[in-house]
Amino acid sequence: MNSLTNRRQLLKNAGAGFGSLALASLLAQEGMLQAGDGLDPLAPKKPHFGGKATSVIWLFINGGPSQVDTWDYKPELEKMDGKELKGFDKNTGFFAGSVGPLMKSPFEFTPRGECGKMVASLFPKLGEHVDKMAFIHSGFTESNNHSPALFMMNSGQPRMGLPCLGSWVTYGLGSESRDLPAFVVMSDPLDRGLPKGHAANWGAGFLPSVYQGTWLKPKGDPIENLNPPTHMSSEQQQRQLALLQELNQQHQKSAGELELEARIKSFELAYRMQNAAPEAFALDSEPQHIRELYGLDEKRCQHFGRQCLTARRMVERGVRFVQLYSGGMENQRSWDGHNDIYGNHSQFAGETDTPIAGLLTDLDQRGLLDDTLVIWGGEFGRLPLSQKSKKPGRDHNPHCFTTWMAGGGIRGGVTHGESDEIGHHAAVDRVHVNDLHATILHQLGFDHEKLTYVYNGRRFRLTDVGGEVISSIVG
């Protein structure tokens, strides 16, 4: 014993020691303590069983894409074009005073792929990949307002403050990359703003903050302080980090604060990122045929193409979860086609069709699609009626939306569920948001009922008290 230790210090350290043992036990139960590695919350962890997917790329089609104008072909809607929908609740959408008659899709649908999937003319290149996709036409949610619907789709509840799917995944699996963030988010880069709810959409909620998404800035350096300080050499920075680590470890031993080890590792990650991240973001190193594949030389889609290519480079380097947002705030700055559904969806589909098709092709060619789960969808759908404006649009529809998944063990060329004959309600084999989340977690090797976290005396999970795996689409 140190001769300078007095009775008060001894009692303090002993008390802290017992507290540390209790904390260590709790952290071990939550899977945050790794044997032989101290406290490393992002160390790779094993799921409940052998999952088909090890990473996720979520293409969030922000604003609410219209299912009847994209993937859910409704010939009956064409026949009923211009007719009033009897018994329609005008409060279903967001603008009760602007409800018009039923409106057929302004886009032509044609069969694509060996499965013969009917696809809108919006997606000439994505339509080539329908045999890789599983379509869910019977999704429904609980809000007709963007912010709560975004929170619902991201976290399973229509309110902010809860952990999002990406945080749950990184909490459960950790990260394969030791030099890059485990969970990366990219928002629309064309001065359209962030999605409603902003960073709360990729927040960790009550989970430790290490699991929150790392937002990549659309302009300039994607991550703050990514470049080493100009006034300090690499050797000086390493010495500074070593001193900081030594001081922190001394404090950790004396105070018994095991959580401090996670903070130490975050500093180490930040330093390693200064070397690894610039290389990961160096898209100019890609050959010309890859640039063309993603549409990087096409003005209309180069911004989203760069993000899709970045997503591939991220998962290739072990990043666990990547989320891309197409579209920013509401109305014409996103897929929120209240006015001119034809112009709105033509614009955003034109920006994303080539890049997403390129992403699927590239992942497939590199053998990454086998264990990368790709998700396409928004926060809700749109009504089959027109919304009155100079050029007709469509209002929000929480009762029906379409999502597709590809890769990561998902069966290709299949369809689950049906909407009614005009695409108004999910009618057959309805799929709640909790069911989508349960299916995604299943593909990653998790029983969604067992991936839990204790907070305020209650054991929480992403799917709360619901959720069933969509067995018809999983391989």
VEXDREN-2710 file (C-alpha; in Angstrom, 1 decimal):
% VEXDREN-2710
k/r/px/py/pz
1/MET/0.0/0.0/0.0
2/ASN/1.2/3.5/-0.8
3/SER/2.5/5.0/2.5
4/LEU/0.8/8.3/1.5
5/THR/-2.7/6.7/1.5
6/ASN/-4.7/7.7/4.5
7/ARG/-7.8/6.1/6.0
8/ARG/-10.2/8.5/4.1
9/GLN/-8.5/7.7/0.8
10/LEU/-8.6/4.0/1.5
11/LEU/-12.3/4.0/2.2
12/LYS/-12.9/6.1/-0.9
13/ASN/-10.9/3.8/-3.1
14/ALA/-12.5/0.7/-1.6
15/GLY/-16.0/2.1/-2.1
16/ALA/-15.2/3.0/-5.6
17/GLY/-13.8/-0.4/-6.1
18/PHE/-17.0/-2.2/-5.0
19/GLY/-18.9/0.2/-7.3
20/SER/-16.6/-0.6/-10.1
21/LEU/-17.2/-4.3/-9.6
22/ALA/-21.0/-3.7/-9.8
23/LEU/-20.6/-1.5/-12.9
24/ALA/-18.4/-4.1/-14.5
25/SER/-21.0/-6.8/-13.9
26/LEU/-23.8/-4.6/-15.4
27/LEU/-21.6/-3.7/-18.4
28/ALA/-20.8/-7.3/-19.0
29/GLN/-24.4/-8.2/-19.0
30/GLU/-25.0/-5.6/-21.7
31/GLY/-22.1/-6.9/-23.8
32/MET/-20.0/-3.8/-23.3
33/LEU/-17.0/-5.4/-21.6
34/GLN/-14.8/-7.4/-23.9
35/ALA/-12.4/-10.0/-22.3
36/GLY/-8.8/-8.9/-22.4
37/ASP/-9.7/-5.5/-24.0
38/GLY/-11.0/-3.5/-21.1
39/LEU/-14.1/-1.4/-21.9
40/ASP/-14.4/-1.2/-25.7
41/PRO/-18.1/-0.6/-26.7
42/LEU/-17.3/-0.8/-30.4
43/ALA/-15.4/-4.0/-30.3
44/PRO/-16.9/-6.6/-32.7
45/LYS/-19.5/-8.7/-31.0
46/LYS/-21.3/-11.9/-32.0
47/PRO/-25.1/-11.7/-32.7
48/HIS/-27.6/-14.2/-31.3
49/PHE/-27.2/-16.5/-34.3
50/GLY/-25.5/-16.6/-37.7
51/GLY/-27.0/-13.7/-39.6
52/LYS/-26.8/-13.4/-43.4
53/ALA/-25.9/-9.6/-43.3
54/THR/-23.0/-8.0/-41.5
55/SER/-23.6/-4.3/-42.6
56/VAL/-26.5/-2.1/-43.7
57/ILE/-26.9/0.7/-46.3
58/TRP/-30.2/2.4/-45.8
59/LEU/-31.3/4.7/-48.7
60/PHE/-33.8/6.9/-46.9
61/ILE/-36.1/8.4/-49.5
62/ASN/-37.0/11.4/-47.4
63/GLY/-40.3/13.2/-47.7
64/GLY/-42.6/10.2/-48.5
65/PRO/-42.3/8.7/-52.0
66/SER/-45.5/7.8/-53.7
67/GLN/-46.0/4.1/-53.8
68/VAL/-48.5/4.3/-56.7
69/ASP/-46.0/6.3/-58.8
70/THR/-42.9/4.1/-58.2
71/TRP/-43.2/0.4/-57.5
72/ASP/-46.9/-0.4/-56.7
73/TYR/-48.7/-0.6/-60.0
74/LYS/-52.5/0.0/-59.8
75/PRO/-54.4/-0.4/-63.1
76/GLU/-57.7/0.1/-61.2
77/LEU/-56.5/3.6/-60.3
78/GLU/-56.2/4.4/-64.0
79/LYS/-59.8/3.3/-64.5
80/MET/-61.0/5.5/-61.6
81/ASP/-59.0/8.6/-62.6
82/GLY/-61.0/11.8/-61.8
83/LYS/-63.6/10.1/-59.7
84/GLU/-64.4/11.0/-56.1
85/LEU/-63.4/8.5/-53.4
86/LYS/-66.5/8.1/-51.4
87/GLY/-66.2/8.0/-47.6
88/PHE/-62.6/9.4/-47.7
89/ASP/-61.4/10.9/-44.4
90/LYS/-60.0/14.3/-45.4
91/ASN/-57.8/14.4/-42.4
92/THR/-55.9/11.4/-43.6
93/GLY/-53.3/13.6/-45.2
94/PHE/-51.9/16.9/-44.0
95/PHE/-54.0/19.4/-46.1
96/ALA/-57.7/18.6/-45.5
97/GLY/-58.8/21.6/-47.6
98/SER/-57.0/20.6/-50.7
99/VAL/-58.3/17.1/-51.4
100/GLY/-59.0/16.4/-55.0
101/PRO/-60.3/13.3/-56.9
102/LEU/-58.5/10.1/-57.5
103/MET/-55.6/10.5/-59.9
104/LYS/-53.8/7.9/-62.0
105/SER/-50.1/7.9/-62.1
106/PRO/-48.5/10.2/-64.7
107/PHE/-45.8/7.6/-65.2
108/GLU/-45.8/4.6/-67.5
109/PHE/-45.3/1.2/-65.8
110/THR/-43.6/-1.7/-67.7
111/PRO/-42.6/-5.3/-66.6
112/ARG/-38.9/-5.6/-65.7
113/GLY/-36.6/-8.5/-64.9
114/GLU/-37.3/-12.2/-65.0
115/CYS/-39.9/-11.7/-62.2
116/GLY/-41.9/-9.3/-64.4
117/LYS/-42.1/-6.7/-61.7
118/MET/-44.1/-3.6/-62.9
119/VAL/-41.9/-0.6/-62.5
120/ALA/-42.5/3.1/-63.2
121/SER/-40.5/4.8/-66.0
122/LEU/-38.9/6.8/-63.2
123/PHE/-36.4/4.0/-62.7
124/PRO/-34.9/2.9/-66.1
125/LYS/-31.7/1.6/-64.4
126/LEU/-33.0/0.5/-61.1
127/GLY/-35.6/-1.5/-62.9
128/GLU/-32.7/-3.8/-64.1
129/HIS/-32.2/-5.0/-60.5
130/VAL/-35.7/-6.0/-59.5
131/ASP/-34.7/-9.7/-59.4
132/LYS/-32.4/-8.8/-56.5
133/MET/-35.1/-7.0/-54.6
134/ALA/-37.9/-8.0/-52.2
135/PHE/-40.8/-5.5/-52.4
136/ILE/-43.1/-4.9/-49.4
137/HIS/-46.3/-3.2/-50.6
138/SER/-48.3/-3.4/-47.4
139/GLY/-46.4/-1.1/-45.0
140/PHE/-48.2/1.3/-42.7
141/THR/-47.2/3.7/-39.9
142/GLU/-48.7/5.8/-37.2
143/SER/-48.4/9.5/-38.2
144/ASN/-49.1/11.7/-41.2
145/ASN/-46.6/14.3/-40.1
146/HIS/-42.9/14.2/-41.2
147/SER/-41.1/14.6/-37.9
148/PRO/-43.0/11.9/-35.9
149/ALA/-43.1/9.6/-39.0
150/LEU/-39.3/10.0/-39.4
151/PHE/-38.7/9.2/-35.7
152/MET/-41.1/6.2/-36.1
153/MET/-39.2/4.8/-39.1
154/ASN/-35.8/5.4/-37.5
155/SER/-36.5/4.4/-33.9
156/GLY/-39.8/2.5/-33.8
157/GLN/-41.7/5.2/-31.9
158/PRO/-43.2/8.5/-33.2
159/ARG/-41.3/10.7/-30.8
160/MET/-37.7/11.9/-30.4
161/GLY/-35.2/10.8/-27.8
162/LEU/-35.1/7.0/-28.5
163/PRO/-32.2/5.1/-30.0
164/CYS/-32.4/4.7/-33.8
165/LEU/-31.9/1.5/-35.7
166/GLY/-28.3/2.3/-36.6
167/SER/-27.5/2.8/-32.9
168/TRP/-29.1/-0.5/-31.9
169/VAL/-27.2/-2.3/-34.6
170/THR/-23.8/-0.9/-33.6
171/TYR/-24.7/-1.5/-29.9
172/GLY/-25.4/-5.2/-30.8
173/LEU/-22.6/-5.8/-33.3
174/GLY/-19.9/-3.3/-32.6
175/SER/-17.7/-2.4/-35.5
176/GLU/-15.3/-4.2/-37.8
177/SER/-13.5/-1.0/-38.5
178/ARG/-11.0/0.3/-35.9
179/ASP/-10.2/3.4/-37.8
180/LEU/-13.6/4.7/-39.0
181/PRO/-17.0/5.5/-37.3
182/ALA/-19.2/2.5/-36.8
183/PHE/-22.4/4.4/-37.9
184/VAL/-22.2/7.0/-40.7
185/VAL/-25.0/9.3/-41.9
186/MET/-25.0/11.4/-45.1
187/SER/-27.7/14.1/-45.7
188/ASP/-28.7/15.9/-48.9
189/PRO/-25.8/18.1/-50.0
190/LEU/-27.7/20.6/-52.2
191/ASP/-28.6/23.2/-49.6
192/ARG/-31.9/21.6/-49.0
193/GLY/-31.4/21.2/-45.3
194/LEU/-31.5/18.3/-43.0
195/PRO/-34.6/16.0/-42.7
196/LYS/-37.2/17.1/-40.2
197/GLY/-36.1/16.3/-36.7
198/HIS/-32.5/16.8/-37.8
199/ALA/-29.8/14.8/-35.8
200/ALA/-32.4/13.2/-33.5
201/ASN/-33.1/10.8/-36.5
202/TRP/-29.6/9.2/-36.0
203/GLY/-29.3/9.7/-32.2
204/ALA/-28.5/7.1/-29.7
205/GLY/-31.2/8.1/-27.2
206/PHE/-30.6/6.4/-23.9
207/LEU/-27.8/4.1/-25.3
208/PRO/-24.3/5.3/-24.7
209/SER/-23.4/8.2/-27.0
210/VAL/-20.7/6.2/-28.7
211/TYR/-23.4/4.5/-30.7
212/GLN/-24.9/7.6/-32.3
213/GLY/-24.5/8.2/-36.0
214/THR/-21.6/10.3/-37.2
215/TRP/-23.0/12.9/-39.6
216/LEU/-20.7/13.6/-42.6
217/LYS/-20.8/17.3/-43.6
218/PRO/-22.1/17.8/-47.2
219/LYS/-19.4/20.4/-47.9
220/GLY/-15.8/20.8/-46.9
221/ASP/-14.2/18.2/-44.6
222/PRO/-16.8/15.5/-44.0
223/ILE/-15.8/15.2/-40.3
224/GLU/-14.7/18.1/-38.0
225/ASN/-11.0/18.3/-37.2
226/LEU/-10.3/15.5/-39.7
227/ASN/-7.0/17.0/-40.7
228/PRO/-4.1/17.0/-38.2
229/PRO/-3.3/20.5/-36.6
230/THR/-0.9/22.4/-38.8
231/HIS/1.2/23.6/-35.9
232/MET/1.9/20.1/-34.6
233/SER/3.9/17.2/-36.2
234/SER/2.7/13.7/-36.2
235/GLU/5.2/12.7/-33.6
236/GLN/4.1/15.6/-31.3
237/GLN/0.5/14.6/-31.7
238/GLN/1.3/10.9/-30.8
239/ARG/3.2/12.1/-27.7
240/GLN/0.3/14.3/-26.7
241/LEU/-2.2/11.4/-27.1
242/ALA/0.1/9.1/-25.2
243/LEU/0.4/11.6/-22.3
244/LEU/-3.4/12.1/-22.3
245/GLN/-3.9/8.3/-22.3
246/GLU/-1.5/7.9/-19.4
247/LEU/-3.2/10.6/-17.3
248/ASN/-6.6/9.2/-18.0
249/GLN/-5.5/5.7/-17.1
250/GLN/-4.0/7.0/-13.9
251/HIS/-7.3/8.7/-13.1
252/GLN/-9.3/5.6/-14.1
253/LYS/-7.3/3.4/-11.7
254/SER/-7.6/5.8/-8.8
255/ALA/-11.2/6.7/-9.2
256/GLY/-12.5/3.3/-10.4
257/GLU/-14.3/4.9/-13.4
258/LEU/-14.4/2.1/-16.0
259/GLU/-16.4/4.3/-18.4
260/LEU/-13.4/6.5/-18.8
261/GLU/-11.8/3.7/-20.8
262/ALA/-14.4/4.2/-23.5
263/ARG/-13.5/7.9/-23.6
264/ILE/-9.8/7.0/-24.0
265/LYS/-10.7/4.8/-26.9
266/SER/-12.7/7.6/-28.5
267/PHE/-9.6/9.8/-28.5
268/GLU/-7.6/6.9/-30.0
269/LEU/-10.3/6.5/-32.7
270/ALA/-10.2/10.2/-33.5
271/TYR/-6.5/10.0/-34.0
272/ARG/-6.6/6.9/-36.2
273/MET/-9.4/8.5/-38.3
274/GLN/-7.0/11.4/-39.3
275/ASN/-5.0/8.7/-41.1
276/ALA/-7.8/6.4/-42.3
277/ALA/-10.7/8.7/-43.2
278/PRO/-9.0/10.8/-45.9
279/GLU/-8.2/7.6/-47.8
280/ALA/-11.7/6.3/-47.3
281/PHE/-13.2/9.5/-48.7
282/ALA/-10.7/9.8/-51.6
283/LEU/-13.3/9.1/-54.4
284/ASP/-10.9/10.4/-57.1
285/SER/-8.8/7.3/-56.6
286/GLU/-11.6/5.2/-58.2
287/PRO/-11.2/4.2/-61.9
288/GLN/-13.3/6.0/-64.6
289/HIS/-15.6/3.0/-65.1
290/ILE/-16.7/3.2/-61.5
291/ARG/-17.2/6.9/-61.7
292/GLU/-19.5/6.3/-64.7
293/LEU/-21.3/3.5/-63.0
294/TYR/-22.3/5.8/-60.1
295/GLY/-23.0/8.8/-62.4
296/LEU/-20.3/11.0/-60.9
297/ASP/-19.8/12.8/-64.3
298/GLU/-23.5/13.6/-64.6
299/LYS/-24.5/16.9/-63.1
300/ARG/-28.0/15.8/-62.1
301/CYS/-26.9/12.8/-60.0
302/GLN/-23.3/13.3/-59.2
303/HIS/-24.0/14.5/-55.6
304/PHE/-25.9/11.4/-54.7
305/GLY/-23.6/9.2/-56.7
306/ARG/-20.7/10.4/-54.6
307/GLN/-22.6/9.5/-51.5
308/CYS/-23.5/6.0/-52.8
309/LEU/-19.9/5.4/-53.7
310/THR/-18.8/6.6/-50.3
311/ALA/-21.2/4.1/-48.7
312/ARG/-19.6/1.3/-50.7
313/ARG/-16.2/2.4/-49.5
314/MET/-17.4/2.6/-45.9
315/VAL/-18.8/-0.9/-45.7
316/GLU/-15.8/-2.2/-47.6
317/ARG/-13.7/-0.9/-44.8
318/GLY/-15.8/-2.4/-42.0
319/VAL/-18.3/0.4/-41.2
320/ARG/-21.4/-1.3/-39.8
321/PHE/-24.3/1.0/-40.7
322/VAL/-24.6/3.7/-43.4
323/GLN/-27.6/5.9/-43.9
324/LEU/-28.1/8.2/-46.9
325/TYR/-30.9/10.8/-47.1
326/SER/-32.2/11.7/-50.6
327/GLY/-33.9/15.1/-50.1
328/GLY/-33.8/17.6/-47.2
329/MET/-36.7/19.6/-45.7
330/GLU/-40.3/19.4/-46.9
331/ASN/-42.1/20.1/-50.1
332/GLN/-40.0/20.5/-53.3
333/ARG/-36.7/20.1/-51.4
334/SER/-37.5/16.4/-50.9
335/TRP/-39.8/13.6/-52.2
336/ASP/-42.7/15.5/-50.5
337/GLY/-44.7/15.9/-53.7
338/HIS/-47.6/18.1/-52.5
339/ASN/-47.2/20.2/-55.7
340/ASP/-46.5/18.7/-59.1
341/ILE/-46.0/15.1/-58.3
342/TYR/-44.7/14.5/-61.8
343/GLY/-42.0/17.1/-61.6
344/ASN/-41.1/16.4/-58.0
345/HIS/-40.6/12.6/-58.4
346/SER/-39.0/13.0/-61.8
347/GLN/-36.3/15.2/-60.3
348/PHE/-35.5/13.1/-57.3
349/ALA/-35.7/9.8/-59.2
350/GLY/-33.4/11.3/-61.8
351/GLU/-30.9/12.1/-59.1
352/THR/-30.9/8.7/-57.5
353/ASP/-31.7/6.1/-60.2
354/THR/-28.2/5.8/-61.7
355/PRO/-26.3/6.0/-58.3
356/ILE/-28.4/3.3/-56.6
357/ALA/-28.3/1.0/-59.6
358/GLY/-24.6/1.6/-59.7
359/LEU/-24.3/0.8/-56.0
360/LEU/-26.2/-2.5/-56.4
361/THR/-24.0/-3.5/-59.4
362/ASP/-20.8/-2.5/-57.6
363/LEU/-21.7/-4.4/-54.4
364/ASP/-22.6/-7.4/-56.4
365/GLN/-19.5/-7.5/-58.5
366/ARG/-17.3/-7.2/-55.4
367/GLY/-19.1/-9.9/-53.5
368/LEU/-20.3/-7.4/-50.9
369/LEU/-24.0/-7.7/-51.7
370/ASP/-24.1/-11.1/-50.1
371/ASP/-23.6/-9.7/-46.6
372/THR/-24.7/-6.0/-47.1
373/LEU/-28.4/-5.3/-46.6
374/VAL/-29.6/-2.5/-48.8
375/ILE/-32.9/-0.8/-47.8
376/TRP/-35.0/1.7/-49.9
377/GLY/-38.0/3.6/-48.4
378/GLY/-39.3/6.7/-46.8
379/GLU/-41.3/7.7/-43.7
380/PHE/-44.8/7.1/-45.3
381/GLY/-46.5/6.9/-48.6
382/ARG/-48.8/9.2/-50.5
383/LEU/-52.5/9.3/-51.3
384/PRO/-53.9/8.0/-54.6
385/LEU/-56.0/11.2/-54.7
386/SER/-54.7/14.5/-56.2
387/GLN/-53.9/17.5/-54.0
388/LYS/-55.2/20.6/-55.6
389/SER/-52.5/23.0/-56.8
390/LYS/-51.4/24.5/-60.1
391/LYS/-49.9/21.2/-61.0
392/PRO/-51.5/18.3/-59.1
393/GLY/-49.6/16.6/-56.3
394/ARG/-50.3/14.0/-53.6
395/ASP/-50.7/14.4/-49.9
396/HIS/-49.2/12.2/-47.1
397/ASN/-50.6/8.7/-46.6
398/PRO/-49.6/6.8/-43.4
399/HIS/-51.9/3.9/-44.3
400/CYS/-49.8/2.5/-47.1
401/PHE/-46.2/2.7/-48.3
402/THR/-43.7/0.6/-50.2
403/THR/-40.2/-0.5/-49.1
404/TRP/-37.7/-2.7/-50.9
405/MET/-34.7/-4.6/-49.6
406/ALA/-31.8/-6.3/-51.4
407/GLY/-28.7/-8.3/-50.5
408/GLY/-27.9/-9.5/-47.0
409/GLY/-29.7/-12.8/-47.5
410/ILE/-33.0/-11.2/-48.7
411/ARG/-34.8/-13.2/-51.4
412/GLY/-34.8/-11.5/-54.8
413/GLY/-37.6/-11.0/-57.2
414/VAL/-40.4/-11.5/-54.6
415/THR/-43.2/-9.4/-53.3
416/HIS/-44.8/-9.4/-49.8
417/GLY/-48.2/-8.0/-49.1
418/GLU/-50.6/-6.0/-51.1
419/SER/-52.3/-2.6/-50.9
420/ASP/-55.9/-2.2/-51.9
421/GLU/-56.9/-1.8/-55.5
422/ILE/-56.1/1.9/-55.6
423/GLY/-53.1/1.9/-53.3
424/HIS/-54.9/3.7/-50.4
425/HIS/-54.6/1.2/-47.6
426/ALA/-52.3/-1.8/-46.8
427/ALA/-54.7/-4.6/-47.3
428/VAL/-53.0/-8.0/-47.4
429/ASP/-50.3/-9.2/-45.0
430/ARG/-49.9/-5.8/-43.4
431/VAL/-46.4/-4.7/-42.3
432/HIS/-45.9/-2.4/-39.3
433/VAL/-42.6/-0.4/-38.9
434/ASN/-41.8/-2.7/-36.0
435/ASP/-42.0/-5.7/-38.5
436/LEU/-39.5/-4.0/-40.8
437/HIS/-37.1/-3.5/-37.9
438/ALA/-37.5/-7.0/-36.7
439/THR/-36.7/-8.3/-40.2
440/ILE/-33.6/-6.1/-40.5
441/LEU/-32.3/-7.3/-37.1
442/HIS/-33.0/-10.9/-38.0
443/GLN/-30.9/-10.6/-41.2
444/LEU/-28.1/-9.3/-38.9
445/GLY/-28.4/-12.3/-36.6
446/PHE/-30.6/-10.9/-33.8
447/ASP/-33.7/-12.0/-32.1
448/HIS/-35.3/-8.6/-31.9
449/GLU/-37.0/-9.5/-28.6
450/LYS/-33.6/-10.3/-27.0
451/LEU/-31.6/-7.3/-28.2
452/THR/-32.4/-5.1/-25.2
453/TYR/-30.9/-2.4/-22.9
454/VAL/-31.9/-1.6/-19.4
455/TYR/-32.8/2.1/-18.8
456/ASN/-34.7/3.6/-15.9
457/GLY/-35.5/0.2/-14.5
458/ARG/-37.0/-1.1/-17.7
459/ARG/-35.6/-3.4/-20.4
460/PHE/-36.1/-1.6/-23.7
461/ARG/-35.8/-2.9/-27.3
462/LEU/-36.1/-1.4/-30.7
463/THR/-39.4/-3.1/-31.5
464/ASP/-40.9/-2.3/-28.1
465/VAL/-43.8/-4.8/-27.6
466/GLY/-44.4/-5.6/-31.3
467/GLY/-42.7/-6.8/-34.4
468/GLU/-42.6/-10.0/-36.4
469/VAL/-40.0/-11.1/-39.0
470/ILE/-41.3/-11.0/-42.6
471/SER/-40.5/-14.6/-43.2
472/SER/-41.5/-14.6/-46.9
473/ILE/-38.6/-12.4/-48.0
474/VAL/-35.7/-13.8/-45.9
475/GLY/-33.4/-16.4/-47.3
END
